[in-house]
Amino acid sequence: MSQFQTLKSNLTKSRIINEHFEAINEGEILIKIESFAFTSNNVTYGVAGDTIGYWKFFPAAKNENNEWGCIPMWGFAEIIESNNQNLYVGERLFGYFPAADSLILNPIKISDQSFSDGKKHRKDLPPVYNNYVRLSGEEGYDPSMDPIRSLLFPLHITAFCLCDALEEDKYLDASQIIIISASSKTAIGLAQGLEDSKSSPKIVGLTSLINSKFVEDLGCYDEVISYNQLDKIDYSQSTVMVDMAGNREILGTLHGKLEDNMQKCLTVGMTHWDNETTAEDVLGQAMLRERTEFFFAPAHIQKRIKDWGHEGYAEKTNLFMTARALQSTNWMQIKEIDGLENFISTYEKVVSGNINPNEGIIVNLKNA
């Protein structure tokens, strides 16, 4: 097994470890990971590794001091060995994997369509991350959509949940929704979903100056404002903010200027709310923390499955995801990288913030 690992205390540091697997146990399967997607969302998994528990999914090999971790990725795999009578060699899966070429799973709750990993270290983690789709049991499965699925499925499920939660709350009667980091793939899915709704308020996208034209050309934002032109925001309007970035300077500025006009700030991914705010940190003091809420999509997913049932949830999310996938062909270009060794330089660029918003990175391991 080859496994890409990240230093927990410094995400810019990485290494590749090779380790030999022992024989798999009764009921287990050995899978070969074919490919996985890599986005800024995966960096968030690393930043929130301890806070939310992302480091727990795939324990790092040769890690005596617990300094290294495996950032989870979404992708595809093939069963290459099976000690489970219900799962067969050659079957392909979609789900949550480490950046590695292989993995041992202990399938439970097996149906024709999916199963969960029953490894003990994963039993208390969110069920949505432990579920694996059996592609042989998926009606209408189209392998040509694999790259878009691994790139956008986890991000646009979050976008769906945000759209649904905001609609359920009647957008808190806000006149505008401000989306920070409007060029991110989750933000794009959110803006496109809001645009589909006839009841949503004005959609304002905040982005860097260099990404402004890209965001404007998407056509899903009513207004696009760059970070160096925050004075163009209408602070007199009742506002809901959705933050994908966690930039204290931007958040503090917006909170301070909106004051009581800010109905709620939903933070998505890892932000810095747990950091101590000092008296000298004027922008940190300006944040309206009592109106700030961390949005955790898996919790909303479980709520809606309970409300709608599995079939109802699948129907609604499939409609949303299909629409977003079709729209993505207008703006996203797939960039393929072969092998973990070649992934290192791209990983370093993305972690340092050097991200091309219209690029979708797929790491292929089929020939690794």
BALOBA-1460 file (C-alpha; in Angstrom, 3 decimals):
// residues 368
<rec num="1" residu="m" x="0.000" y="0.000" z="0.000"/>
<rec num="2" residu="s" x="1.140" y="3.529" z="-0.854"/>
<rec num="3" residu="q" x="-0.429" y="6.237" z="1.302"/>
<rec num="4" residu="f" x="-0.207" y="10.037" z="0.959"/>
<rec num="5" residu="q" x="0.023" y="11.640" z="4.402"/>
<rec num="6" residu="t" x="-0.097" y="15.206" z="5.715"/>
<rec num="7" residu="l" x="1.634" y="16.603" z="8.786"/>
<rec num="8" residu="k" x="-1.253" y="17.535" z="11.075"/>
<rec num="9" residu="s" x="0.504" y="20.569" z="12.534"/>
<rec num="10" residu="n" x="1.503" y="21.945" z="9.119"/>
<rec num="11" residu="l" x="-0.627" y="20.993" z="6.126"/>
<rec num="12" residu="t" x="2.042" y="22.168" z="3.690"/>
<rec num="13" residu="k" x="4.194" y="19.168" z="4.704"/>
<rec num="14" residu="s" x="3.435" y="15.792" z="3.160"/>
<rec num="15" residu="r" x="4.988" y="12.376" z="2.589"/>
<rec num="16" residu="i" x="4.225" y="9.050" z="0.905"/>
<rec num="17" residu="i" x="4.475" y="5.900" z="3.022"/>
<rec num="18" residu="n" x="4.604" y="2.325" z="1.720"/>
<rec num="19" residu="e" x="3.350" y="-0.528" z="3.890"/>
<rec num="20" residu="h" x="2.481" y="-4.171" z="3.261"/>
<rec num="21" residu="f" x="-1.081" y="-5.276" z="4.081"/>
<rec num="22" residu="e" x="-1.620" y="-8.412" z="6.120"/>
<rec num="23" residu="a" x="-4.281" y="-10.919" z="5.006"/>
<rec num="24" residu="i" x="-7.806" y="-9.547" z="5.247"/>
<rec num="25" residu="n" x="-10.154" y="-10.939" z="7.905"/>
<rec num="26" residu="e" x="-13.454" y="-12.740" z="7.505"/>
<rec num="27" residu="g" x="-16.120" y="-10.381" z="6.171"/>
<rec num="28" residu="e" x="-13.598" y="-7.807" z="4.928"/>
<rec num="29" residu="i" x="-12.732" y="-6.655" z="1.425"/>
<rec num="30" residu="l" x="-9.547" y="-5.216" z="-0.063"/>
<rec num="31" residu="i" x="-10.110" y="-2.440" z="-2.576"/>
<rec num="32" residu="k" x="-7.842" y="-0.758" z="-5.094"/>
<rec num="33" residu="i" x="-8.526" y="2.968" z="-5.259"/>
<rec num="34" residu="e" x="-8.817" y="3.968" z="-8.912"/>
<rec num="35" residu="s" x="-9.105" y="7.740" z="-8.627"/>
<rec num="36" residu="f" x="-10.058" y="10.571" z="-6.303"/>
<rec num="37" residu="a" x="-10.909" y="14.262" z="-6.592"/>
<rec num="38" residu="f" x="-8.997" y="16.998" z="-4.821"/>
<rec num="39" residu="t" x="-10.484" y="20.428" z="-4.037"/>
<rec num="40" residu="s" x="-10.095" y="23.126" z="-1.417"/>
<rec num="41" residu="n" x="-12.812" y="21.241" z="0.482"/>
<rec num="42" residu="n" x="-10.290" y="18.471" z="1.150"/>
<rec num="43" residu="v" x="-7.947" y="21.054" z="2.650"/>
<rec num="44" residu="t" x="-10.801" y="21.979" z="4.981"/>
<rec num="45" residu="y" x="-10.950" y="18.332" z="6.063"/>
<rec num="46" residu="g" x="-7.303" y="18.653" z="7.074"/>
<rec num="47" residu="v" x="-7.737" y="21.969" z="8.878"/>
<rec num="48" residu="a" x="-10.717" y="20.552" z="10.783"/>
<rec num="49" residu="g" x="-9.091" y="17.167" z="11.227"/>
<rec num="50" residu="d" x="-9.034" y="17.294" z="15.023"/>
<rec num="51" residu="t" x="-12.019" y="19.596" z="15.562"/>
<rec num="52" residu="i" x="-14.541" y="17.535" z="13.597"/>
<rec num="53" residu="g" x="-12.727" y="14.199" z="13.480"/>
<rec num="54" residu="y" x="-11.641" y="13.875" z="9.863"/>
<rec num="55" residu="w" x="-8.254" y="12.394" z="10.876"/>
<rec num="56" residu="k" x="-10.106" y="9.437" z="12.425"/>
<rec num="57" residu="f" x="-11.453" y="7.977" z="9.180"/>
<rec num="58" residu="f" x="-8.214" y="6.549" z="7.804"/>
<rec num="59" residu="p" x="-5.420" y="6.053" z="10.360"/>
<rec num="60" residu="a" x="-1.993" y="6.913" z="8.975"/>
<rec num="61" residu="a" x="0.522" y="4.072" z="8.607"/>
<rec num="62" residu="k" x="3.946" y="4.191" z="10.296"/>
<rec num="63" residu="n" x="2.795" y="7.009" z="12.534"/>
<rec num="64" residu="e" x="4.119" y="6.194" z="16.014"/>
<rec num="65" residu="n" x="3.825" y="9.767" z="17.350"/>
<rec num="66" residu="n" x="0.416" y="10.471" z="15.773"/>
<rec num="67" residu="e" x="1.900" y="13.425" z="13.882"/>
<rec num="68" residu="w" x="0.688" y="12.435" z="10.438"/>
<rec num="69" residu="g" x="-2.824" y="12.093" z="9.051"/>
<rec num="70" residu="c" x="-4.666" y="11.018" z="5.920"/>
<rec num="71" residu="i" x="-6.930" y="13.675" z="4.432"/>
<rec num="72" residu="p" x="-10.129" y="11.992" z="3.167"/>
<rec num="73" residu="m" x="-10.960" y="12.160" z="-0.548"/>
<rec num="74" residu="w" x="-14.032" y="11.255" z="-2.619"/>
<rec num="75" residu="g" x="-13.470" y="8.808" z="-5.428"/>
<rec num="76" residu="f" x="-13.848" y="5.395" z="-7.032"/>
<rec num="77" residu="a" x="-12.411" y="1.968" z="-6.239"/>
<rec num="78" residu="e" x="-12.562" y="-1.677" z="-7.302"/>
<rec num="79" residu="i" x="-12.783" y="-4.723" z="-5.051"/>
<rec num="80" residu="i" x="-9.679" y="-6.820" z="-5.705"/>
<rec num="81" residu="e" x="-10.068" y="-9.344" z="-2.855"/>
<rec num="82" residu="s" x="-13.161" y="-10.348" z="-0.892"/>
<rec num="83" residu="n" x="-13.784" y="-12.385" z="2.240"/>
<rec num="84" residu="n" x="-17.423" y="-11.266" z="2.209"/>
<rec num="85" residu="q" x="-19.949" y="-13.525" z="0.496"/>
<rec num="86" residu="n" x="-22.148" y="-10.555" z="-0.474"/>
<rec num="87" residu="l" x="-19.461" y="-8.539" z="-2.248"/>
<rec num="88" residu="y" x="-17.521" y="-9.653" z="-5.286"/>
<rec num="89" residu="v" x="-14.101" y="-9.158" z="-6.838"/>
<rec num="90" residu="g" x="-14.391" y="-6.734" z="-9.738"/>
<rec num="91" residu="e" x="-17.205" y="-4.652" z="-8.229"/>
<rec num="92" residu="r" x="-16.686" y="-0.902" z="-8.387"/>
<rec num="93" residu="l" x="-17.514" y="1.486" z="-5.552"/>
<rec num="94" residu="f" x="-17.964" y="5.213" z="-5.009"/>
<rec num="95" residu="g" x="-17.261" y="6.770" z="-1.642"/>
<rec num="96" residu="y" x="-14.844" y="8.212" z="0.903"/>
<rec num="97" residu="f" x="-11.221" y="7.079" z="0.674"/>
<rec num="98" residu="p" x="-7.743" y="8.092" z="1.789"/>
<rec num="99" residu="a" x="-5.248" y="9.394" z="-0.773"/>
<rec num="100" residu="a" x="-3.837" y="5.894" z="-1.121"/>
<rec num="101" residu="d" x="-3.788" y="3.102" z="-3.660"/>
<rec num="102" residu="s" x="-5.633" y="0.561" z="-1.495"/>
<rec num="103" residu="l" x="-7.765" y="0.146" z="1.629"/>
<rec num="104" residu="i" x="-9.370" y="-2.614" z="3.717"/>
<rec num="105" residu="l" x="-13.075" y="-2.198" z="4.531"/>
<rec num="106" residu="n" x="-15.381" y="-4.204" z="6.801"/>
<rec num="107" residu="p" x="-18.786" y="-3.966" z="5.064"/>
<rec num="108" residu="i" x="-21.990" y="-3.951" z="7.146"/>
<rec num="109" residu="k" x="-25.589" y="-2.971" z="6.350"/>
<rec num="110" residu="i" x="-25.125" y="-4.440" z="2.885"/>
<rec num="111" residu="s" x="-27.807" y="-3.927" z="0.235"/>
<rec num="112" residu="d" x="-27.730" y="-4.243" z="-3.541"/>
<rec num="113" residu="q" x="-27.071" y="-0.504" z="-3.748"/>
<rec num="114" residu="s" x="-24.626" y="0.212" z="-0.918"/>
<rec num="115" residu="f" x="-22.953" y="-0.771" z="2.344"/>
<rec num="116" residu="s" x="-21.303" y="0.925" z="5.319"/>
<rec num="117" residu="d" x="-17.802" y="0.402" z="6.641"/>
<rec num="118" residu="g" x="-18.047" y="-1.270" z="10.039"/>
<rec num="119" residu="k" x="-14.487" y="-0.642" z="11.214"/>
<rec num="120" residu="k" x="-14.561" y="0.136" z="14.961"/>
<rec num="121" residu="h" x="-12.715" y="3.433" z="14.632"/>
<rec num="122" residu="r" x="-15.471" y="4.727" z="12.290"/>
<rec num="123" residu="k" x="-18.588" y="3.725" z="14.230"/>
<rec num="124" residu="d" x="-19.098" y="7.122" z="15.884"/>
<rec num="125" residu="l" x="-18.349" y="9.154" z="12.759"/>
<rec num="126" residu="p" x="-21.119" y="10.672" z="10.555"/>
<rec num="127" residu="p" x="-22.894" y="7.868" z="8.635"/>
<rec num="128" residu="v" x="-22.879" y="9.750" z="5.326"/>
<rec num="129" residu="y" x="-19.078" y="9.453" z="5.214"/>
<rec num="130" residu="n" x="-19.131" y="5.733" z="6.001"/>
<rec num="131" residu="n" x="-21.475" y="4.803" z="3.141"/>
<rec num="132" residu="y" x="-20.188" y="3.232" z="-0.087"/>
<rec num="133" residu="v" x="-22.226" y="3.035" z="-3.299"/>
<rec num="134" residu="r" x="-22.175" y="-0.259" z="-5.250"/>
<rec num="135" residu="l" x="-22.167" y="0.997" z="-8.811"/>
<rec num="136" residu="s" x="-23.442" y="-2.335" z="-10.157"/>
<rec num="137" residu="g" x="-26.685" y="-1.700" z="-8.275"/>
<rec num="138" residu="e" x="-27.123" y="1.915" z="-9.347"/>
<rec num="139" residu="e" x="-29.834" y="2.497" z="-11.927"/>
<rec num="140" residu="g" x="-28.662" y="4.574" z="-14.875"/>
<rec num="141" residu="y" x="-25.031" y="4.681" z="-13.773"/>
<rec num="142" residu="d" x="-22.904" y="6.564" z="-16.324"/>
<rec num="143" residu="p" x="-19.127" y="6.009" z="-15.923"/>
<rec num="144" residu="s" x="-18.382" y="9.026" z="-18.111"/>
<rec num="145" residu="m" x="-19.638" y="11.198" z="-15.234"/>
<rec num="146" residu="d" x="-17.173" y="9.741" z="-12.691"/>
<rec num="147" residu="p" x="-14.847" y="12.795" z="-12.570"/>
<rec num="148" residu="i" x="-17.699" y="15.282" z="-12.130"/>
<rec num="149" residu="r" x="-19.298" y="13.042" z="-9.516"/>
<rec num="150" residu="s" x="-16.183" y="12.782" z="-7.353"/>
<rec num="151" residu="l" x="-15.453" y="16.502" z="-7.738"/>
<rec num="152" residu="l" x="-18.920" y="17.927" z="-7.183"/>
<rec num="153" residu="f" x="-20.980" y="15.348" z="-5.256"/>
<rec num="154" residu="p" x="-19.632" y="16.181" z="-1.769"/>
<rec num="155" residu="l" x="-19.591" y="19.923" z="-2.450"/>
<rec num="156" residu="h" x="-22.996" y="20.178" z="-4.045"/>
<rec num="157" residu="i" x="-24.624" y="18.000" z="-1.415"/>
<rec num="158" residu="t" x="-23.538" y="20.732" z="1.007"/>
<rec num="159" residu="a" x="-24.894" y="23.332" z="-1.437"/>
<rec num="160" residu="f" x="-28.225" y="21.455" z="-1.579"/>
<rec num="161" residu="c" x="-28.416" y="21.352" z="2.214"/>
<rec num="162" residu="l" x="-27.686" y="25.080" z="2.467"/>
<rec num="163" residu="c" x="-30.362" y="25.911" z="-0.123"/>
<rec num="164" residu="d" x="-32.852" y="23.672" z="1.661"/>
<rec num="165" residu="a" x="-32.085" y="25.045" z="5.131"/>
<rec num="166" residu="l" x="-32.302" y="28.660" z="3.943"/>
<rec num="167" residu="e" x="-35.581" y="28.010" z="2.120"/>
<rec num="168" residu="e" x="-37.013" y="26.261" z="5.187"/>
<rec num="169" residu="d" x="-36.158" y="29.350" z="7.255"/>
<rec num="170" residu="k" x="-37.707" y="31.594" z="4.562"/>
<rec num="171" residu="y" x="-34.255" y="33.142" z="4.179"/>
<rec num="172" residu="l" x="-34.863" y="34.803" z="7.564"/>
<rec num="173" residu="d" x="-36.755" y="37.474" z="5.603"/>
<rec num="174" residu="a" x="-33.416" y="38.787" z="4.344"/>
<rec num="175" residu="s" x="-33.207" y="41.052" z="1.292"/>
<rec num="176" residu="q" x="-29.833" y="39.661" z="0.214"/>
<rec num="177" residu="i" x="-27.625" y="36.624" z="0.663"/>
<rec num="178" residu="i" x="-23.911" y="37.388" z="0.630"/>
<rec num="179" residu="i" x="-21.727" y="34.394" z="-0.322"/>
<rec num="180" residu="i" x="-18.055" y="34.762" z="0.626"/>
<rec num="181" residu="s" x="-15.526" y="32.976" z="-1.603"/>
<rec num="182" residu="a" x="-17.995" y="32.982" z="-4.466"/>
<rec num="183" residu="s" x="-15.617" y="31.193" z="-6.844"/>
<rec num="184" residu="s" x="-15.464" y="28.023" z="-4.730"/>
<rec num="185" residu="k" x="-17.306" y="25.009" z="-6.095"/>
<rec num="186" residu="t" x="-19.617" y="24.781" z="-3.069"/>
<rec num="187" residu="a" x="-20.466" y="28.473" z="-3.416"/>
<rec num="188" residu="i" x="-21.207" y="28.040" z="-7.127"/>
<rec num="189" residu="g" x="-23.576" y="25.146" z="-6.388"/>
<rec num="190" residu="l" x="-25.279" y="27.216" z="-3.680"/>
<rec num="191" residu="a" x="-25.703" y="30.263" z="-5.943"/>
<rec num="192" residu="q" x="-27.033" y="28.125" z="-8.790"/>
<rec num="193" residu="g" x="-29.481" y="26.411" z="-6.445"/>
<rec num="194" residu="l" x="-30.662" y="29.738" z="-5.037"/>
<rec num="195" residu="e" x="-31.051" y="31.080" z="-8.555"/>
<rec num="196" residu="d" x="-33.386" y="28.151" z="-9.343"/>
<rec num="197" residu="s" x="-35.641" y="29.156" z="-6.452"/>
<rec num="198" residu="k" x="-38.277" y="31.757" z="-7.214"/>
<rec num="199" residu="s" x="-38.417" y="32.881" z="-3.592"/>
<rec num="200" residu="s" x="-34.725" y="33.524" z="-2.846"/>
<rec num="201" residu="p" x="-33.501" y="37.096" z="-2.251"/>
<rec num="202" residu="k" x="-30.730" y="38.882" z="-4.142"/>
<rec num="203" residu="i" x="-27.530" y="36.790" z="-4.406"/>
<rec num="204" residu="v" x="-24.282" y="38.705" z="-3.869"/>
<rec num="205" residu="g" x="-20.947" y="36.983" z="-4.479"/>
<rec num="206" residu="l" x="-17.725" y="38.173" z="-2.854"/>
<rec num="207" residu="t" x="-14.482" y="37.044" z="-4.449"/>
<rec num="208" residu="s" x="-10.925" y="38.098" z="-5.192"/>
<rec num="209" residu="l" x="-10.333" y="40.670" z="-7.918"/>
<rec num="210" residu="i" x="-8.524" y="38.077" z="-10.045"/>
<rec num="211" residu="n" x="-11.557" y="35.742" z="-9.947"/>
<rec num="212" residu="s" x="-14.220" y="38.438" z="-10.440"/>
<rec num="213" residu="k" x="-14.711" y="37.935" z="-14.177"/>
<rec num="214" residu="f" x="-14.933" y="34.157" z="-13.783"/>
<rec num="215" residu="v" x="-17.641" y="34.567" z="-11.119"/>
<rec num="216" residu="e" x="-19.543" y="37.155" z="-13.160"/>
<rec num="217" residu="d" x="-19.506" y="34.905" z="-16.230"/>
<rec num="218" residu="l" x="-21.156" y="32.103" z="-14.243"/>
<rec num="219" residu="g" x="-24.384" y="34.109" z="-14.405"/>
<rec num="220" residu="c" x="-25.781" y="32.810" z="-11.109"/>
<rec num="221" residu="y" x="-24.940" y="35.852" z="-8.957"/>
<rec num="222" residu="d" x="-27.044" y="39.010" z="-9.123"/>
<rec num="223" residu="e" x="-24.015" y="41.063" z="-8.113"/>
<rec num="224" residu="v" x="-20.295" y="40.278" z="-7.827"/>
<rec num="225" residu="i" x="-18.067" y="42.378" z="-5.561"/>
<rec num="226" residu="s" x="-14.323" y="41.960" z="-5.048"/>
<rec num="227" residu="y" x="-12.776" y="41.928" z="-1.590"/>
<rec num="228" residu="n" x="-11.090" y="45.298" z="-2.191"/>
<rec num="229" residu="q" x="-14.457" y="46.937" z="-2.931"/>
<rec num="230" residu="l" x="-16.464" y="45.983" z="0.158"/>
<rec num="231" residu="d" x="-17.789" y="49.553" z="0.317"/>
<rec num="232" residu="k" x="-20.033" y="48.650" z="-2.642"/>
<rec num="233" residu="i" x="-22.134" y="46.333" z="-0.438"/>
<rec num="234" residu="d" x="-25.505" y="47.740" z="0.604"/>
<rec num="235" residu="y" x="-25.159" y="47.427" z="4.370"/>
<rec num="236" residu="s" x="-28.648" y="48.856" z="4.938"/>
<rec num="237" residu="q" x="-30.241" y="45.612" z="3.695"/>
<rec num="238" residu="s" x="-31.340" y="42.718" z="5.894"/>
<rec num="239" residu="t" x="-28.656" y="40.122" z="5.178"/>
<rec num="240" residu="v" x="-27.791" y="36.449" z="5.527"/>
<rec num="241" residu="m" x="-24.134" y="35.568" z="4.964"/>
<rec num="242" residu="v" x="-22.728" y="32.209" z="3.918"/>
<rec num="243" residu="d" x="-18.982" y="32.047" z="4.501"/>
<rec num="244" residu="m" x="-16.810" y="29.518" z="2.693"/>
<rec num="245" residu="a" x="-13.472" y="31.087" z="3.616"/>
<rec num="246" residu="g" x="-13.140" y="32.032" z="7.285"/>
<rec num="247" residu="n" x="-11.116" y="35.191" z="6.625"/>
<rec num="248" residu="r" x="-11.225" y="37.176" z="9.881"/>
<rec num="249" residu="e" x="-10.562" y="40.501" z="8.182"/>
<rec num="250" residu="i" x="-13.453" y="40.138" z="5.752"/>
<rec num="251" residu="l" x="-15.834" y="38.662" z="8.318"/>
<rec num="252" residu="g" x="-15.037" y="41.311" z="10.922"/>
<rec num="253" residu="t" x="-15.540" y="44.095" z="8.393"/>
<rec num="254" residu="l" x="-18.896" y="42.745" z="7.203"/>
<rec num="255" residu="h" x="-20.195" y="41.989" z="10.685"/>
<rec num="256" residu="g" x="-19.166" y="45.424" z="11.913"/>
<rec num="257" residu="k" x="-20.822" y="47.308" z="9.048"/>
<rec num="258" residu="l" x="-24.006" y="45.234" z="8.899"/>
<rec num="259" residu="e" x="-24.571" y="45.221" z="12.658"/>
<rec num="260" residu="d" x="-28.251" y="44.440" z="13.347"/>
<rec num="261" residu="n" x="-28.958" y="44.021" z="9.637"/>
<rec num="262" residu="m" x="-27.045" y="40.735" z="9.699"/>
<rec num="263" residu="q" x="-29.672" y="38.103" z="10.456"/>
<rec num="264" residu="k" x="-27.296" y="35.132" z="10.419"/>
<rec num="265" residu="c" x="-23.830" y="34.104" z="9.270"/>
<rec num="266" residu="l" x="-23.548" y="30.455" z="8.263"/>
<rec num="267" residu="t" x="-19.953" y="29.228" z="8.255"/>
<rec num="268" residu="v" x="-19.149" y="26.259" z="6.035"/>
<rec num="269" residu="g" x="-15.975" y="24.225" z="6.447"/>
<rec num="270" residu="m" x="-13.284" y="25.270" z="8.883"/>
<rec num="271" residu="t" x="-13.209" y="28.834" z="10.199"/>
<rec num="272" residu="h" x="-11.424" y="30.408" z="13.154"/>
<rec num="273" residu="w" x="-14.278" y="30.929" z="15.551"/>
<rec num="274" residu="d" x="-12.612" y="28.917" z="18.288"/>
<rec num="275" residu="n" x="-9.542" y="31.124" z="18.266"/>
<rec num="276" residu="e" x="-9.294" y="33.465" z="21.222"/>
<rec num="277" residu="t" x="-10.104" y="37.057" z="20.301"/>
<rec num="278" residu="t" x="-7.829" y="39.580" z="21.989"/>
<rec num="279" residu="a" x="-8.651" y="43.159" z="22.926"/>
<rec num="280" residu="e" x="-6.309" y="44.331" z="20.157"/>
<rec num="281" residu="d" x="-8.119" y="42.237" z="17.566"/>
<rec num="282" residu="v" x="-10.635" y="44.884" z="16.498"/>
<rec num="283" residu="l" x="-11.967" y="42.869" z="13.563"/>
<rec num="284" residu="g" x="-12.397" y="39.785" z="15.731"/>
<rec num="285" residu="q" x="-14.318" y="41.830" z="18.292"/>
<rec num="286" residu="a" x="-16.633" y="43.057" z="15.520"/>
<rec num="287" residu="m" x="-17.865" y="39.541" z="14.737"/>
<rec num="288" residu="l" x="-21.433" y="38.936" z="15.870"/>
<rec num="289" residu="r" x="-20.836" y="35.483" z="17.269"/>
<rec num="290" residu="e" x="-24.331" y="35.060" z="18.685"/>
<rec num="291" residu="r" x="-25.637" y="35.279" z="15.110"/>
<rec num="292" residu="t" x="-23.005" y="32.954" z="13.688"/>
<rec num="293" residu="e" x="-23.719" y="29.265" z="13.156"/>
<rec num="294" residu="f" x="-21.470" y="26.490" z="11.917"/>
<rec num="295" residu="f" x="-23.294" y="24.575" z="9.173"/>
<rec num="296" residu="f" x="-22.551" y="20.845" z="9.224"/>
<rec num="297" residu="a" x="-24.140" y="19.224" z="6.171"/>
<rec num="298" residu="p" x="-24.160" y="15.590" z="7.482"/>
<rec num="299" residu="a" x="-26.466" y="16.644" z="10.337"/>
<rec num="300" residu="h" x="-28.882" y="18.259" z="7.866"/>
<rec num="301" residu="i" x="-28.734" y="15.160" z="5.658"/>
<rec num="302" residu="q" x="-29.753" y="12.924" z="8.566"/>
<rec num="303" residu="k" x="-32.594" y="15.318" z="9.406"/>
<rec num="304" residu="r" x="-33.947" y="15.244" z="5.859"/>
<rec num="305" residu="i" x="-33.660" y="11.466" z="5.529"/>
<rec num="306" residu="k" x="-35.778" y="11.250" z="8.676"/>
<rec num="307" residu="d" x="-38.247" y="13.811" z="7.266"/>
<rec num="308" residu="w" x="-38.496" y="12.505" z="3.692"/>
<rec num="309" residu="g" x="-37.252" y="8.914" z="3.884"/>
<rec num="310" residu="h" x="-34.321" y="7.604" z="1.852"/>
<rec num="311" residu="e" x="-36.247" y="7.604" z="-1.439"/>
<rec num="312" residu="g" x="-37.587" y="11.116" z="-0.988"/>
<rec num="313" residu="y" x="-34.165" y="12.436" z="-0.035"/>
<rec num="314" residu="a" x="-32.534" y="10.680" z="-3.002"/>
<rec num="315" residu="e" x="-35.119" y="12.051" z="-5.429"/>
<rec num="316" residu="k" x="-34.661" y="15.662" z="-4.319"/>
<rec num="317" residu="t" x="-30.867" y="15.536" z="-4.172"/>
<rec num="318" residu="n" x="-30.582" y="13.735" z="-7.513"/>
<rec num="319" residu="l" x="-32.565" y="16.488" z="-9.236"/>
<rec num="320" residu="f" x="-30.329" y="19.127" z="-7.676"/>
<rec num="321" residu="m" x="-27.106" y="17.278" z="-8.455"/>
<rec num="322" residu="t" x="-28.068" y="16.531" z="-12.052"/>
<rec num="323" residu="a" x="-28.789" y="20.203" z="-12.690"/>
<rec num="324" residu="r" x="-25.472" y="21.271" z="-11.157"/>
<rec num="325" residu="a" x="-23.532" y="18.618" z="-13.099"/>
<rec num="326" residu="l" x="-24.993" y="19.843" z="-16.380"/>
<rec num="327" residu="q" x="-24.152" y="23.442" z="-15.507"/>
<rec num="328" residu="s" x="-20.591" y="22.486" z="-14.587"/>
<rec num="329" residu="t" x="-19.816" y="21.585" z="-18.194"/>
<rec num="330" residu="n" x="-19.972" y="25.313" z="-18.955"/>
<rec num="331" residu="w" x="-17.316" y="26.345" z="-16.452"/>
<rec num="332" residu="m" x="-15.241" y="23.424" z="-15.124"/>
<rec num="333" residu="q" x="-12.214" y="21.900" z="-16.838"/>
<rec num="334" residu="i" x="-10.960" y="18.508" z="-15.633"/>
<rec num="335" residu="k" x="-7.236" y="18.279" z="-14.895"/>
<rec num="336" residu="e" x="-5.968" y="14.706" z="-14.501"/>
<rec num="337" residu="i" x="-2.834" y="13.758" z="-12.547"/>
<rec num="338" residu="d" x="-1.321" y="10.262" z="-12.646"/>
<rec num="339" residu="g" x="-0.010" y="8.796" z="-9.388"/>
<rec num="340" residu="l" x="0.566" y="9.997" z="-5.839"/>
<rec num="341" residu="e" x="4.100" y="11.202" z="-6.561"/>
<rec num="342" residu="n" x="2.845" y="13.571" z="-9.253"/>
<rec num="343" residu="f" x="0.068" y="14.729" z="-6.917"/>
<rec num="344" residu="i" x="2.512" y="16.283" z="-4.421"/>
<rec num="345" residu="s" x="3.198" y="19.518" z="-6.328"/>
<rec num="346" residu="t" x="-0.504" y="20.093" z="-7.027"/>
<rec num="347" residu="y" x="-1.345" y="19.425" z="-3.391"/>
<rec num="348" residu="e" x="1.224" y="22.018" z="-2.297"/>
<rec num="349" residu="k" x="-0.227" y="24.634" z="-4.658"/>
<rec num="350" residu="v" x="-3.799" y="24.136" z="-3.476"/>
<rec num="351" residu="v" x="-2.839" y="24.172" z="0.213"/>
<rec num="352" residu="s" x="-0.982" y="27.450" z="-0.315"/>
<rec num="353" residu="g" x="-4.137" y="28.959" z="-1.842"/>
<rec num="354" residu="n" x="-3.037" y="28.791" z="-5.465"/>
<rec num="355" residu="i" x="-6.337" y="27.513" z="-6.860"/>
<rec num="356" residu="n" x="-7.702" y="27.911" z="-10.361"/>
<rec num="357" residu="p" x="-11.497" y="28.157" z="-9.775"/>
<rec num="358" residu="n" x="-12.485" y="26.601" z="-13.109"/>
<rec num="359" residu="e" x="-10.197" y="23.596" z="-12.624"/>
<rec num="360" residu="g" x="-11.285" y="20.215" z="-11.302"/>
<rec num="361" residu="i" x="-8.389" y="18.021" z="-10.157"/>
<rec num="362" residu="i" x="-8.636" y="14.230" z="-10.511"/>
<rec num="363" residu="v" x="-5.811" y="11.971" z="-9.329"/>
<rec num="364" residu="n" x="-5.685" y="8.674" z="-11.253"/>
<rec num="365" residu="l" x="-4.188" y="5.618" z="-9.563"/>
<rec num="366" residu="k" x="-5.291" y="2.891" z="-11.976"/>
<rec num="367" residu="n" x="-1.777" y="2.328" z="-13.240"/>
<rec num="368" residu="a" x="-0.060" y="3.012" z="-9.933"/>
